[in-house]
């Protein structure tokens, strides 16, 4: 891909900026939003019950972490 040939090009900067915004959005979701919805901080039994009640939200949070790491 030509955008990665020269790091001083505008397209390289746009790709880096897009990935940075993706990291920020996925980080907000997986670090702030998901734990606030699941709750149970400090009590493992409550946390497990919340995860069991909303498994899709838990998996989406893990997916957000994965997107952050890959970006």
CHARMM-style PDB file with segment names, atoms N, HN, CA, C and O in Angstrom:
ATOM      1  N   UNK     1       0.836  -1.166   0.000  1.00  0.00      PROA
ATOM      2  CA  UNK     1       0.000   0.000   0.000  1.00  0.00      PROA
ATOM      3  C   UNK     1       0.887   1.238   0.000  1.00  0.00      PROA
ATOM      4  O   UNK     1       1.869   1.299   0.740  1.00  0.00      PROA
ATOM      5  N   UNK     2       0.554   2.198  -0.805  1.00  0.00      PROA
ATOM      6  HN  UNK     2      -0.243   2.148  -1.406  1.00  0.00      PROA
ATOM      7  CA  UNK     2       1.406   3.373  -0.988  1.00  0.00      PROA
ATOM      8  C   UNK     2       1.414   4.301   0.228  1.00  0.00      PROA
ATOM      9  O   UNK     2       2.379   5.040   0.423  1.00  0.00      PROA
ATOM     10  N   UNK     3       0.380   4.280   1.034  1.00  0.00      PROA
ATOM     11  HN  UNK     3      -0.404   3.680   0.875  1.00  0.00      PROA
ATOM     12  CA  UNK     3       0.308   5.172   2.188  1.00  0.00      PROA
ATOM     13  C   UNK     3       1.383   4.847   3.216  1.00  0.00      PROA
ATOM     14  O   UNK     3       1.791   5.719   3.983  1.00  0.00      PROA
ATOM     15  N   UNK     4       1.845   3.603   3.237  1.00  0.00      PROA
ATOM     16  HN  UNK     4       1.514   2.894   2.614  1.00  0.00      PROA
ATOM     17  CA  UNK     4       2.841   3.203   4.223  1.00  0.00      PROA
ATOM     18  C   UNK     4       4.270   3.296   3.711  1.00  0.00      PROA
ATOM     19  O   UNK     4       5.208   2.977   4.440  1.00  0.00      PROA
ATOM     20  N   UNK     5       4.448   3.728   2.470  1.00  0.00      PROA
ATOM     21  HN  UNK     5       3.685   3.987   1.877  1.00  0.00      PROA
ATOM     22  CA  UNK     5       5.791   3.832   1.914  1.00  0.00      PROA
ATOM     23  C   UNK     5       6.586   4.966   2.553  1.00  0.00      PROA
ATOM     24  O   UNK     5       7.769   4.797   2.851  1.00  0.00      PROA
ATOM     25  N   UNK     6       5.958   6.108   2.767  1.00  0.00      PROA
ATOM     26  HN  UNK     6       4.998   6.245   2.525  1.00  0.00      PROA
ATOM     27  CA  UNK     6       6.651   7.278   3.298  1.00  0.00      PROA
ATOM     28  C   UNK     6       5.863   7.826   4.482  1.00  0.00      PROA
ATOM     29  O   UNK     6       4.747   8.314   4.300  1.00  0.00      PROA
ATOM     30  N   UNK     7       6.419   7.756   5.694  1.00  0.00      PROA
ATOM     31  HN  UNK     7       7.325   7.360   5.841  1.00  0.00      PROA
ATOM     32  CA  UNK     7       5.668   8.204   6.866  1.00  0.00      PROA
ATOM     33  C   UNK     7       5.433   9.712   6.922  1.00  0.00      PROA
ATOM     34  O   UNK     7       4.704  10.176   7.798  1.00  0.00      PROA
ATOM     35  N   UNK     8       6.018  10.481   6.027  1.00  0.00      PROA
ATOM     36  HN  UNK     8       6.611  10.104   5.315  1.00  0.00      PROA
ATOM     37  CA  UNK     8       5.814  11.930   6.058  1.00  0.00      PROA
ATOM     38  C   UNK     8       4.658  12.372   5.157  1.00  0.00      PROA
ATOM     39  O   UNK     8       4.443  13.573   4.991  1.00  0.00      PROA
ATOM     40  N   UNK     9       3.919  11.444   4.579  1.00  0.00      PROA
ATOM     41  HN  UNK     9       4.094  10.468   4.713  1.00  0.00      PROA
ATOM     42  CA  UNK     9       2.818  11.800   3.691  1.00  0.00      PROA
ATOM     43  C   UNK     9       1.547  12.105   4.486  1.00  0.00      PROA
ATOM     44  O   UNK     9       1.405  11.696   5.638  1.00  0.00      PROA
ATOM     45  N   UNK    10       0.649  12.817   3.860  1.00  0.00      PROA
ATOM     46  HN  UNK    10       0.765  13.150   2.924  1.00  0.00      PROA
ATOM     47  CA  UNK    10      -0.606  13.187   4.496  1.00  0.00      PROA
ATOM     48  C   UNK    10      -1.493  11.958   4.716  1.00  0.00      PROA
ATOM     49  O   UNK    10      -2.194  11.874   5.724  1.00  0.00      PROA
ATOM     50  N   UNK    11      -1.465  11.012   3.783  1.00  0.00      PROA
ATOM     51  HN  UNK    11      -0.896  11.081   2.964  1.00  0.00      PROA
ATOM     52  CA  UNK    11      -2.311   9.820   3.942  1.00  0.00      PROA
ATOM     53  C   UNK    11      -1.853   8.975   5.125  1.00  0.00      PROA
ATOM     54  O   UNK    11      -2.677   8.366   5.807  1.00  0.00      PROA
ATOM     55  N   UNK    12      -0.559   8.932   5.369  1.00  0.00      PROA
ATOM     56  HN  UNK    12       0.110   9.426   4.814  1.00  0.00      PROA
ATOM     57  CA  UNK    12      -0.035   8.214   6.533  1.00  0.00      PROA
ATOM     58  C   UNK    12      -0.556   8.864   7.815  1.00  0.00      PROA
ATOM     59  O   UNK    12      -0.951   8.165   8.748  1.00  0.00      PROA
ATOM     60  N   UNK    13      -0.557  10.189   7.863  1.00  0.00      PROA
ATOM     61  HN  UNK    13      -0.236  10.757   7.105  1.00  0.00      PROA
ATOM     62  CA  UNK    13      -1.044  10.907   9.037  1.00  0.00      PROA
ATOM     63  C   UNK    13      -2.541  10.689   9.220  1.00  0.00      PROA
ATOM     64  O   UNK    13      -3.007  10.572  10.353  1.00  0.00      PROA
ATOM     65  N   UNK    14      -3.296  10.633   8.142  1.00  0.00      PROA
ATOM     66  HN  UNK    14      -2.917  10.729   7.222  1.00  0.00      PROA
ATOM     67  CA  UNK    14      -4.736  10.398   8.252  1.00  0.00      PROA
ATOM     68  C   UNK    14      -5.032   9.001   8.768  1.00  0.00      PROA
ATOM     69  O   UNK    14      -5.940   8.814   9.578  1.00  0.00      PROA
ATOM     70  N   UNK    15      -4.281   8.033   8.307  1.00  0.00      PROA
ATOM     71  HN  UNK    15      -3.545   8.185   7.649  1.00  0.00      PROA
ATOM     72  CA  UNK    15      -4.469   6.661   8.799  1.00  0.00      PROA
ATOM     73  C   UNK    15      -4.137   6.586  10.280  1.00  0.00      PROA
ATOM     74  O   UNK    15      -4.864   5.960  11.052  1.00  0.00      PROA
ATOM     75  N   UNK    16      -3.032   7.228  10.684  1.00  0.00      PROA
ATOM     76  HN  UNK    16      -2.442   7.737  10.057  1.00  0.00      PROA
ATOM     77  CA  UNK    16      -2.647   7.233  12.097  1.00  0.00      PROA
ATOM     78  C   UNK    16      -3.696   7.937  12.945  1.00  0.00      PROA
ATOM     79  O   UNK    16      -4.019   7.470  14.037  1.00  0.00      PROA
ATOM     80  N   UNK    17      -4.231   9.049  12.463  1.00  0.00      PROA
ATOM     81  HN  UNK    17      -3.968   9.428  11.576  1.00  0.00      PROA
ATOM     82  CA  UNK    17      -5.267   9.771  13.197  1.00  0.00      PROA
ATOM     83  C   UNK    17      -6.548   8.965  13.319  1.00  0.00      PROA
ATOM     84  O   UNK    17      -7.191   8.967  14.369  1.00  0.00      PROA
ATOM     85  N   UNK    18      -6.920   8.273  12.246  1.00  0.00      PROA
ATOM     86  HN  UNK    18      -6.398   8.271  11.393  1.00  0.00      PROA
ATOM     87  CA  UNK    18      -8.115   7.432  12.278  1.00  0.00      PROA
ATOM     88  C   UNK    18      -7.952   6.298  13.281  1.00  0.00      PROA
ATOM     89  O   UNK    18      -8.872   5.995  14.040  1.00  0.00      PROA
ATOM     90  N   UNK    19      -6.785   5.677  13.281  1.00  0.00      PROA
ATOM     91  HN  UNK    19      -6.038   5.923  12.664  1.00  0.00      PROA
ATOM     92  CA  UNK    19      -6.542   4.606  14.249  1.00  0.00      PROA
ATOM     93  C   UNK    19      -6.543   5.135  15.679  1.00  0.00      PROA
ATOM     94  O   UNK    19      -7.003   4.455  16.596  1.00  0.00      PROA
ATOM     95  N   UNK    20      -6.028   6.345  15.867  1.00  0.00      PROA
ATOM     96  HN  UNK    20      -5.654   6.897  15.123  1.00  0.00      PROA
ATOM     97  CA  UNK    20      -6.016   6.939  17.204  1.00  0.00      PROA
ATOM     98  C   UNK    20      -7.439   7.204  17.687  1.00  0.00      PROA
ATOM     99  O   UNK    20      -7.749   6.954  18.852  1.00  0.00      PROA
ATOM    100  N   UNK    21      -8.311   7.708  16.806  1.00  0.00      PROA
ATOM    101  HN  UNK    21      -8.060   7.911  15.860  1.00  0.00      PROA
ATOM    102  CA  UNK    21      -9.708   7.921  17.179  1.00  0.00      PROA
ATOM    103  C   UNK    21     -10.416   6.599  17.459  1.00  0.00      PROA
ATOM    104  O   UNK    21     -11.266   6.520  18.346  1.00  0.00      PROA
ATOM    105  N   UNK    22     -10.064   5.567  16.707  1.00  0.00      PROA
ATOM    106  HN  UNK    22      -9.373   5.631  15.987  1.00  0.00      PROA
ATOM    107  CA  UNK    22     -10.632   4.243  16.936  1.00  0.00      PROA
ATOM    108  C   UNK    22     -10.218   3.714  18.307  1.00  0.00      PROA
ATOM    109  O   UNK    22     -11.031   3.120  19.015  1.00  0.00      PROA
ATOM    110  N   UNK    23      -8.969   3.927  18.678  1.00  0.00      PROA
ATOM    111  HN  UNK    23      -8.309   4.409  18.103  1.00  0.00      PROA
ATOM    112  CA  UNK    23      -8.478   3.511  19.993  1.00  0.00      PROA
ATOM    113  C   UNK    23      -9.234   4.259  21.092  1.00  0.00      PROA
ATOM    114  O   UNK    23      -9.619   3.665  22.099  1.00  0.00      PROA
ATOM    115  N   UNK    24      -9.446   5.562  20.898  1.00  0.00      PROA
ATOM    116  HN  UNK    24      -9.134   6.045  20.080  1.00  0.00      PROA
ATOM    117  CA  UNK    24     -10.143   6.357  21.911  1.00  0.00      PROA
ATOM    118  C   UNK    24     -11.593   5.896  22.065  1.00  0.00      PROA
ATOM    119  O   UNK    24     -12.082   5.762  23.186  1.00  0.00      PROA
ATOM    120  N   UNK    25     -12.276   5.656  20.961  1.00  0.00      PROA
ATOM    121  HN  UNK    25     -11.878   5.765  20.050  1.00  0.00      PROA
ATOM    122  CA  UNK    25     -13.663   5.211  21.036  1.00  0.00      PROA
ATOM    123  C   UNK    25     -13.806   3.832  21.647  1.00  0.00      PROA
ATOM    124  O   UNK    25     -14.667   3.609  22.498  1.00  0.00      PROA
ATOM    125  N   UNK    26     -12.966   2.910  21.215  1.00  0.00      PROA
ATOM    126  HN  UNK    26     -12.266   3.091  20.524  1.00  0.00      PROA
ATOM    127  CA  UNK    26     -13.022   1.556  21.768  1.00  0.00      PROA
ATOM    128  C   UNK    26     -12.608   1.545  23.230  1.00  0.00      PROA
ATOM    129  O   UNK    26     -13.144   0.773  24.025  1.00  0.00      PROA
ATOM    130  N   UNK    27     -11.655   2.401  23.587  1.00  0.00      PROA
ATOM    131  HN  UNK    27     -11.220   3.028  22.941  1.00  0.00      PROA
ATOM    132  CA  UNK    27     -11.231   2.488  24.984  1.00  0.00      PROA
ATOM    133  C   UNK    27     -12.322   3.023  25.883  1.00  0.00      PROA
ATOM    134  O   UNK    27     -12.540   2.506  26.978  1.00  0.00      PROA
ATOM    135  N   UNK    28     -13.013   4.064  25.424  1.00  0.00      PROA
ATOM    136  HN  UNK    28     -12.836   4.484  24.534  1.00  0.00      PROA
ATOM    137  CA  UNK    28     -14.135   4.597  26.204  1.00  0.00      PROA
ATOM    138  C   UNK    28     -15.179   3.515  26.429  1.00  0.00      PROA
ATOM    139  O   UNK    28     -15.691   3.353  27.536  1.00  0.00      PROA
ATOM    140  N   UNK    29     -15.488   2.780  25.373  1.00  0.00      PROA
ATOM    141  HN  UNK    29     -15.072   2.912  24.473  1.00  0.00      PROA
ATOM    142  CA  UNK    29     -16.511   1.748  25.485  1.00  0.00      PROA
ATOM    143  C   UNK    29     -16.091   0.633  26.432  1.00  0.00      PROA
ATOM    144  O   UNK    29     -16.836   0.271  27.342  1.00  0.00      PROA
ATOM    145  N   UNK    30     -14.896   0.090  26.218  1.00  0.00      PROA
ATOM    146  HN  UNK    30     -14.290   0.384  25.478  1.00  0.00      PROA
ATOM    147  CA  UNK    30     -14.510  -1.106  26.969  1.00  0.00      PROA
ATOM    148  C   UNK    30     -13.963  -0.821  28.361  1.00  0.00      PROA
ATOM    149  O   UNK    30     -13.984  -1.701  29.222  1.00  0.00      PROA
ATOM    150  N   UNK    31     -13.471   0.400  28.598  1.00  0.00      PROA
ATOM    151  HN  UNK    31     -13.453   1.115  27.899  1.00  0.00      PROA
ATOM    152  CA  UNK    31     -12.904   0.699  29.910  1.00  0.00      PROA
ATOM    153  C   UNK    31     -13.889   1.456  30.801  1.00  0.00      PROA
ATOM    154  O   UNK    31     -13.887   1.274  32.018  1.00  0.00      PROA
ATOM    155  N   UNK    32     -14.730   2.301  30.204  1.00  0.00      PROA
ATOM    156  HN  UNK    32     -14.732   2.449  29.215  1.00  0.00      PROA
ATOM    157  CA  UNK    32     -15.651   3.097  31.015  1.00  0.00      PROA
ATOM    158  C   UNK    32     -17.098   2.621  30.942  1.00  0.00      PROA
ATOM    159  O   UNK    32     -17.743   2.451  31.977  1.00  0.00      PROA
ATOM    160  N   UNK    33     -17.609   2.405  29.746  1.00  0.00      PROA
ATOM    161  HN  UNK    33     -17.085   2.543  28.906  1.00  0.00      PROA
ATOM    162  CA  UNK    33     -19.029   2.110  29.579  1.00  0.00      PROA
ATOM    163  C   UNK    33     -19.404   0.717  30.077  1.00  0.00      PROA
ATOM    164  O   UNK    33     -20.346   0.571  30.856  1.00  0.00      PROA
ATOM    165  N   UNK    34     -18.678  -0.298  29.637  1.00  0.00      PROA
ATOM    166  HN  UNK    34     -17.913  -0.179  29.004  1.00  0.00      PROA
ATOM    167  CA  UNK    34     -19.026  -1.677  29.987  1.00  0.00      PROA
ATOM    168  C   UNK    34     -18.917  -1.927  31.493  1.00  0.00      PROA
ATOM    169  O   UNK    34     -19.854  -2.478  32.071  1.00  0.00      PROA
ATOM    170  N   UNK    35     -17.821  -1.550  32.153  1.00  0.00      PROA
ATOM    171  HN  UNK    35     -17.060  -1.103  31.684  1.00  0.00      PROA
ATOM    172  CA  UNK    35     -17.776  -1.787  33.602  1.00  0.00      PROA
ATOM    173  C   UNK    35     -18.846  -1.003  34.377  1.00  0.00      PROA
ATOM    174  O   UNK    35     -19.334  -1.474  35.404  1.00  0.00      PROA
ATOM    175  N   UNK    36     -19.209   0.184  33.888  1.00  0.00      PROA
ATOM    176  HN  UNK    36     -18.813   0.566  33.054  1.00  0.00      PROA
ATOM    177  CA  UNK    36     -20.251   0.951  34.573  1.00  0.00      PROA
ATOM    178  C   UNK    36     -21.598   0.255  34.459  1.00  0.00      PROA
ATOM    179  O   UNK    36     -22.393   0.294  35.399  1.00  0.00      PROA
ATOM    180  N   UNK    37     -21.868  -0.381  33.325  1.00  0.00      PROA
ATOM    181  HN  UNK    37     -21.222  -0.413  32.562  1.00  0.00      PROA
ATOM    182  CA  UNK    37     -23.137  -1.097  33.143  1.00  0.00      PROA
ATOM    183  C   UNK    37     -23.156  -2.424  33.886  1.00  0.00      PROA
ATOM    184  O   UNK    37     -24.196  -2.842  34.396  1.00  0.00      PROA
ATOM    185  N   UNK    38     -22.018  -3.079  33.947  1.00  0.00      PROA
ATOM    186  HN  UNK    38     -21.173  -2.740  33.533  1.00  0.00      PROA
ATOM    187  CA  UNK    38     -21.979  -4.383  34.616  1.00  0.00      PROA
ATOM    188  C   UNK    38     -21.869  -4.244  36.126  1.00  0.00      PROA
ATOM    189  O   UNK    38     -22.433  -5.055  36.861  1.00  0.00      PROA
ATOM    190  N   UNK    39     -21.156  -3.236  36.602  1.00  0.00      PROA
ATOM    191  HN  UNK    39     -20.698  -2.577  36.005  1.00  0.00      PROA
ATOM    192  CA  UNK    39     -21.051  -2.988  38.037  1.00  0.00      PROA
ATOM    193  C   UNK    39     -20.369  -4.125  38.756  1.00  0.00      PROA
ATOM    194  O   UNK    39     -19.628  -4.906  38.159  1.00  0.00      PROA
ATOM    195  N   UNK    40     -20.634  -4.210  40.061  1.00  0.00      PROA
ATOM    196  HN  UNK    40     -21.236  -3.575  40.545  1.00  0.00      PROA
ATOM    197  CA  UNK    40     -20.083  -5.299  40.859  1.00  0.00      PROA
ATOM    198  C   UNK    40     -18.647  -5.106  41.278  1.00  0.00      PROA
ATOM    199  O   UNK    40     -17.963  -6.085  41.578  1.00  0.00      PROA
ATOM    200  N   UNK    41     -18.163  -3.872  41.310  1.00  0.00      PROA
ATOM    201  HN  UNK    41     -18.719  -3.077  41.067  1.00  0.00      PROA
ATOM    202  CA  UNK    41     -16.782  -3.629  41.714  1.00  0.00      PROA
ATOM    203  C   UNK    41     -16.592  -3.981  43.184  1.00  0.00      PROA
ATOM    204  O   UNK    41     -17.324  -3.497  44.047  1.00  0.00      PROA
ATOM    205  N   UNK    42     -15.620  -4.814  43.456  1.00  0.00      PROA
ATOM    206  HN  UNK    42     -15.025  -5.207  42.755  1.00  0.00      PROA
ATOM    207  CA  UNK    42     -15.317  -5.201  44.822  1.00  0.00      PROA
ATOM    208  C   UNK    42     -16.045  -6.440  45.310  1.00  0.00      PROA
ATOM    209  O   UNK    42     -15.693  -6.994  46.351  1.00  0.00      PROA
ATOM    210  N   UNK    43     -17.041  -6.878  44.584  1.00  0.00      PROA
ATOM    211  HN  UNK    43     -17.327  -6.428  43.738  1.00  0.00      PROA
ATOM    212  CA  UNK    43     -17.796  -8.068  44.984  1.00  0.00      PROA
ATOM    213  C   UNK    43     -17.838  -9.042  43.809  1.00  0.00      PROA
ATOM    214  O   UNK    43     -18.627  -8.851  42.884  1.00  0.00      PROA
ATOM    215  N   UNK    44     -17.009 -10.077  43.830  1.00  0.00      PROA
ATOM    216  HN  UNK    44     -16.369 -10.232  44.582  1.00  0.00      PROA
ATOM    217  CA  UNK    44     -16.941 -11.000  42.693  1.00  0.00      PROA
ATOM    218  C   UNK    44     -18.272 -11.693  42.385  1.00  0.00      PROA
ATOM    219  O   UNK    44     -18.576 -11.943  41.219  1.00  0.00      PROA
ATOM    220  N   UNK    45     -19.053 -12.001  43.393  1.00  0.00      PROA
ATOM    221  HN  UNK    45     -18.806 -11.797  44.341  1.00  0.00      PROA
ATOM    222  CA  UNK    45     -20.325 -12.692  43.141  1.00  0.00      PROA
ATOM    223  C   UNK    45     -21.290 -11.789  42.372  1.00  0.00      PROA
ATOM    224  O   UNK    45     -21.970 -12.248  41.454  1.00  0.00      PROA
ATOM    225  N   UNK    46     -21.349 -10.525  42.737  1.00  0.00      PROA
ATOM    226  HN  UNK    46     -20.797 -10.152  43.483  1.00  0.00      PROA
ATOM    227  CA  UNK    46     -22.216  -9.577  42.033  1.00  0.00      PROA
ATOM    228  C   UNK    46     -21.726  -9.361  40.615  1.00  0.00      PROA
ATOM    229  O   UNK    46     -22.525  -9.288  39.682  1.00  0.00      PROA
ATOM    230  N   UNK    47     -20.408  -9.258  40.450  1.00  0.00      PROA
ATOM    231  HN  UNK    47     -19.759  -9.317  41.208  1.00  0.00      PROA
ATOM    232  CA  UNK    47     -19.843  -9.078  39.108  1.00  0.00      PROA
ATOM    233  C   UNK    47     -20.158 -10.288  38.226  1.00  0.00      PROA
ATOM    234  O   UNK    47     -20.521 -10.126  37.062  1.00  0.00      PROA
ATOM    235  N   UNK    48     -20.023 -11.473  38.762  1.00  0.00      PROA
ATOM    236  HN  UNK    48     -19.727 -11.604  39.709  1.00  0.00      PROA
ATOM    237  CA  UNK    48     -20.325 -12.675  37.986  1.00  0.00      PROA
ATOM    238  C   UNK    48     -21.797 -12.733  37.605  1.00  0.00      PROA
ATOM    239  O   UNK    48     -22.135 -13.114  36.484  1.00  0.00      PROA
ATOM    240  N   UNK    49     -22.677 -12.356  38.536  1.00  0.00      PROA
ATOM    241  HN  UNK    49     -22.402 -12.047  39.446  1.00  0.00      PROA
ATOM    242  CA  UNK    49     -24.112 -12.338  38.233  1.00  0.00      PROA
ATOM    243  C   UNK    49     -24.436 -11.330  37.135  1.00  0.00      PROA
ATOM    244  O   UNK    49     -25.273 -11.596  36.273  1.00  0.00      PROA
ATOM    245  N   UNK    50     -23.771 -10.167  37.166  1.00  0.00      PROA
ATOM    246  HN  UNK    50     -23.091  -9.951  37.867  1.00  0.00      PROA
ATOM    247  CA  UNK    50     -23.999  -9.144  36.141  1.00  0.00      PROA
ATOM    248  C   UNK    50     -23.513  -9.617  34.779  1.00  0.00      PROA
ATOM    249  O   UNK    50     -24.160  -9.367  33.762  1.00  0.00      PROA
ATOM    250  N   UNK    51     -22.379 -10.294  34.759  1.00  0.00      PROA
ATOM    251  HN  UNK    51     -21.853 -10.497  35.585  1.00  0.00      PROA
ATOM    252  CA  UNK    51     -21.849 -10.825  33.488  1.00  0.00      PROA
ATOM    253  C   UNK    51     -22.763 -11.928  32.973  1.00  0.00      PROA
ATOM    254  O   UNK    51     -23.018 -12.004  31.771  1.00  0.00      PROA
ATOM    255  N   UNK    52     -23.256 -12.775  33.853  1.00  0.00      PROA
ATOM    256  HN  UNK    52     -23.049 -12.713  34.829  1.00  0.00      PROA
ATOM    257  CA  UNK    52     -24.153 -13.848  33.436  1.00  0.00      PROA
ATOM    258  C   UNK    52     -25.480 -13.291  32.916  1.00  0.00      PROA
ATOM    259  O   UNK    52     -26.103 -13.890  32.039  1.00  0.00      PROA
ATOM    260  N   UNK    53     -25.908 -12.156  33.450  1.00  0.00      PROA
ATOM    261  HN  UNK    53     -25.401 -11.669  34.162  1.00  0.00      PROA
ATOM    262  CA  UNK    53     -27.158 -11.549  33.008  1.00  0.00      PROA
ATOM    263  C   UNK    53     -27.014 -10.845  31.663  1.00  0.00      PROA
ATOM    264  O   UNK    53     -27.976 -10.757  30.900  1.00  0.00      PROA
ATOM    265  N   UNK    54     -25.810 -10.340  31.369  1.00  0.00      PROA
ATOM    266  HN  UNK    54     -25.028 -10.412  31.989  1.00  0.00      PROA
ATOM    267  CA  UNK    54     -25.556  -9.608  30.119  1.00  0.00      PROA
ATOM    268  C   UNK    54     -24.298 -10.126  29.440  1.00  0.00      PROA
ATOM    269  O   UNK    54     -23.299  -9.409  29.384  1.00  0.00      PROA
ATOM    270  N   UNK    55     -24.314 -11.333  28.928  1.00  0.00      PROA
ATOM    271  HN  UNK    55     -25.125 -11.916  28.973  1.00  0.00      PROA
ATOM    272  CA  UNK    55     -23.089 -11.878  28.325  1.00  0.00      PROA
ATOM    273  C   UNK    55     -22.684 -11.143  27.043  1.00  0.00      PROA
ATOM    274  O   UNK    55     -21.496 -11.053  26.733  1.00  0.00      PROA
ATOM    275  N   UNK    56     -23.649 -10.622  26.304  1.00  0.00      PROA
ATOM    276  HN  UNK    56     -24.615 -10.695  26.556  1.00  0.00      PROA
ATOM    277  CA  UNK    56     -23.326  -9.910  25.072  1.00  0.00      PROA
ATOM    278  C   UNK    56     -22.540  -8.637  25.339  1.00  0.00      PROA
ATOM    279  O   UNK    56     -21.620  -8.305  24.591  1.00  0.00      PROA
ATOM    280  N   UNK    57     -22.895  -7.925  26.397  1.00  0.00      PROA
ATOM    281  HN  UNK    57     -23.642  -8.195  27.004  1.00  0.00      PROA
ATOM    282  CA  UNK    57     -22.170  -6.710  26.759  1.00  0.00      PROA
ATOM    283  C   UNK    57     -20.753  -7.042  27.192  1.00  0.00      PROA
ATOM    284  O   UNK    57     -19.814  -6.318  26.863  1.00  0.00      PROA
ATOM    285  N   UNK    58     -20.596  -8.129  27.923  1.00  0.00      PROA
ATOM    286  HN  UNK    58     -21.359  -8.718  28.190  1.00  0.00      PROA
ATOM    287  CA  UNK    58     -19.257  -8.550  28.340  1.00  0.00      PROA
ATOM    288  C   UNK    58     -18.392  -8.894  27.132  1.00  0.00      PROA
ATOM    289  O   UNK    58     -17.231  -8.489  27.065  1.00  0.00      PROA
ATOM    290  N   UNK    59     -18.942  -9.631  26.189  1.00  0.00      PROA
ATOM    291  HN  UNK    59     -19.884  -9.960  26.244  1.00  0.00      PROA
ATOM    292  CA  UNK    59     -18.192 -10.009  24.982  1.00  0.00      PROA
ATOM    293  C   UNK    59     -17.863  -8.777  24.147  1.00  0.00      PROA
ATOM    294  O   UNK    59     -16.780  -8.688  23.569  1.00  0.00      PROA
ATOM    295  N   UNK    60     -18.802  -7.821  24.084  1.00  0.00      PROA
ATOM    296  HN  UNK    60     -19.682  -7.894  24.554  1.00  0.00      PROA
ATOM    297  CA  UNK    60     -18.536  -6.579  23.357  1.00  0.00      PROA
ATOM    298  C   UNK    60     -17.401  -5.789  24.018  1.00  0.00      PROA
ATOM    299  O   UNK    60     -16.595  -5.163  23.329  1.00  0.00      PROA
ATOM    300  N   UNK    61     -17.340  -5.818  25.337  1.00  0.00      PROA
ATOM    301  HN  UNK    61     -17.995  -6.326  25.897  1.00  0.00      PROA
ATOM    302  CA  UNK    61     -16.243  -5.160  26.047  1.00  0.00      PROA
ATOM    303  C   UNK    61     -14.898  -5.798  25.743  1.00  0.00      PROA
ATOM    304  O   UNK    61     -13.898  -5.104  25.561  1.00  0.00      PROA
ATOM    305  N   UNK    62     -14.881  -7.118  25.690  1.00  0.00      PROA
ATOM    306  HN  UNK    62     -15.693  -7.682  25.838  1.00  0.00      PROA
ATOM    307  CA  UNK    62     -13.646  -7.821  25.325  1.00  0.00      PROA
ATOM    308  C   UNK    62     -13.272  -7.493  23.878  1.00  0.00      PROA
ATOM    309  O   UNK    62     -12.097  -7.323  23.555  1.00  0.00      PROA
ATOM    310  N   UNK    63     -14.285  -7.406  23.015  1.00  0.00      PROA
ATOM    311  HN  UNK    63     -15.240  -7.544  23.278  1.00  0.00      PROA
ATOM    312  CA  UNK    63     -14.033  -7.022  21.619  1.00  0.00      PROA
ATOM    313  C   UNK    63     -13.479  -5.607  21.524  1.00  0.00      PROA
ATOM    314  O   UNK    63     -12.601  -5.349  20.700  1.00  0.00      PROA
ATOM    315  N   UNK    64     -13.970  -4.687  22.349  1.00  0.00      PROA
ATOM    316  HN  UNK    64     -14.682  -4.897  23.019  1.00  0.00      PROA
ATOM    317  CA  UNK    64     -13.428  -3.331  22.373  1.00  0.00      PROA
ATOM    318  C   UNK    64     -11.974  -3.315  22.801  1.00  0.00      PROA
ATOM    319  O   UNK    64     -11.169  -2.571  22.242  1.00  0.00      PROA
ATOM    320  N   UNK    65     -11.630  -4.130  23.788  1.00  0.00      PROA
ATOM    321  HN  UNK    65     -12.284  -4.735  24.242  1.00  0.00      PROA
ATOM    322  CA  UNK    65     -10.226  -4.249  24.198  1.00  0.00      PROA
ATOM    323  C   UNK    65      -9.370  -4.786  23.053  1.00  0.00      PROA
ATOM    324  O   UNK    65      -8.251  -4.321  22.833  1.00  0.00      PROA
ATOM    325  N   UNK    66      -9.897  -5.756  22.337  1.00  0.00      PROA
ATOM    326  HN  UNK    66     -10.806  -6.134  22.515  1.00  0.00      PROA
ATOM    327  CA  UNK    66      -9.165  -6.326  21.214  1.00  0.00      PROA
ATOM    328  C   UNK    66      -8.943  -5.290  20.110  1.00  0.00      PROA
ATOM    329  O   UNK    66      -7.861  -5.215  19.527  1.00  0.00      PROA
ATOM    330  N   UNK    67      -9.972  -4.496  19.831  1.00  0.00      PROA
ATOM    331  HN  UNK    67     -10.851  -4.556  20.305  1.00  0.00      PROA
ATOM    332  CA  UNK    67      -9.831  -3.443  18.816  1.00  0.00      PROA
ATOM    333  C   UNK    67      -8.775  -2.428  19.247  1.00  0.00      PROA
ATOM    334  O   UNK    67      -7.979  -1.968  18.428  1.00  0.00      PROA
ATOM    335  N   UNK    68      -8.772  -2.081  20.531  1.00  0.00      PROA
ATOM    336  HN  UNK    68      -9.420  -2.454  21.195  1.00  0.00      PROA
ATOM    337  CA  UNK    68      -7.738  -1.145  21.026  1.00  0.00      PROA
ATOM    338  C   UNK    68      -6.347  -1.713  20.832  1.00  0.00      PROA
ATOM    339  O   UNK    68      -5.446  -1.010  20.375  1.00  0.00      PROA
ATOM    340  N   UNK    69      -6.165  -2.967  21.170  1.00  0.00      PROA
ATOM    341  HN  UNK    69      -6.896  -3.538  21.541  1.00  0.00      PROA
ATOM    342  CA  UNK    69      -4.830  -3.565  21.066  1.00  0.00      PROA
ATOM    343  C   UNK    69      -4.384  -3.714  19.616  1.00  0.00      PROA
ATOM    344  O   UNK    69      -3.208  -3.522  19.308  1.00  0.00      PROA
ATOM    345  N   UNK    70      -5.302  -4.050  18.735  1.00  0.00      PROA
ATOM    346  HN  UNK    70      -6.257  -4.206  18.986  1.00  0.00      PROA
ATOM    347  CA  UNK    70      -4.925  -4.228  17.334  1.00  0.00      PROA
ATOM    348  C   UNK    70      -4.697  -2.897  16.616  1.00  0.00      PROA
ATOM    349  O   UNK    70      -3.935  -2.828  15.652  1.00  0.00      PROA
ATOM    350  N   UNK    71      -5.354  -1.855  17.087  1.00  0.00      PROA
ATOM    351  HN  UNK    71      -5.974  -1.911  17.870  1.00  0.00      PROA
ATOM    352  CA  UNK    71      -5.178  -0.551  16.438  1.00  0.00      PROA
ATOM    353  C   UNK    71      -3.861   0.067  16.860  1.00  0.00      PROA
ATOM    354  OT1 UNK    71      -3.528   1.168  16.421  1.00  0.00      PROA
TER     355      UNK     71
END
